[in-house]
Each structure stands twice: as structure tokens, then as C-alpha cells.
Amino acid sequence: MAGQVIRAPRWERTANAAAVGPLQIVVGMVLIGVAFVPEASARAFVVVLGTLFVGLGLWMTVRAHRVAVRLEDQMLRYDGYVMSWSVPRVQITTVLDDGFVEWVDDDGRQHRRQIWLLTKAREDDGTKFAPYWIWRREGLLRVRGWAGARAF
């Protein structure tokens, strides 16, 4: 089961690209605008904060369509909205239901990172909204099976 890619359905990726990043950009622009209101205090801080929001929004907009979990031959790679990380398959010890992956590196140190894409991986409860998130559960179970990891 090598070379798998787990990502959100196309409609969800498109909605996230159209909403998450642009919303950050709008919030940043509003913050920058607040700095120019007469009698505003902490103008420099607000401009810096607004600029950070705009930059983060641009970054997230560009990365939105690339968010995925890649199960390569011997490496799990998570490409997230803000950052990416990877871990060798043999080092993974646990894949938890809340999307956390735990592993032990070559030096014996334990690490824990969350696959944000799969955080709301609930079981199918039969409701009409289940199809909107059930793919996360299926993806999480694929990661767990691929890694041969335990669940707790």
C-alpha cells in the first residue's frame, strides 16, 4: 500500500482555498486599516500584526490545494496549510483517533505531531452530515494500517 495520497474531497479543498486564506487576508487588511484611525494606539504593532495576517493568508491560499497526507514507500509526509513534516514509517508507534502520530526517532526521543487534515475523524453515526467528515476517519484508518501502528 505504498504511494497513497489522502486529501479532502475536491469541493472541500476548493471551499477552503476560497475561504480560509482570503478570510485571513481580509482580517489583516482590516487590522492595517485600524492603524490609520485617528487617535489609534499601538499603530506599529497593529500594522505588523495585520501584515502577518495578510502574509499567512497568502501562504494558506497558495497551499490550500496541496494539503494532503502522502504515504510513500517508507515515509509519511504531511503537507499542511502552514507547514509540512515527515516521519519514517518504521519509527511510527501510534496513530491516535484525534489525528496525532507518535514516533520514536533514532536517538530514542519520542515525538508527537498532529495530522490536522484528519483531526475530526469520527465514526459514522448515520446522520446526514456523516459524508462531510467520514472521509477523515477512513483516511486515519488508512494511515494507521499503512504504518502498522496501534490506536492508543
Protein Blocks (a to p, Z undefined) as FASTA:
>chain_A
ZZiacdddfklmmmmmmmmmmmmmmmmmmmmmmmmgghiahklmmmmmmmmmmmmmmmmm
mmmmmgccdddfklccdddfkbccdddfklpmbdcfkopacdddfkopacddddfklmmm
ccdehiaklmmmmmmmmmmmmmmmmnopafZZ
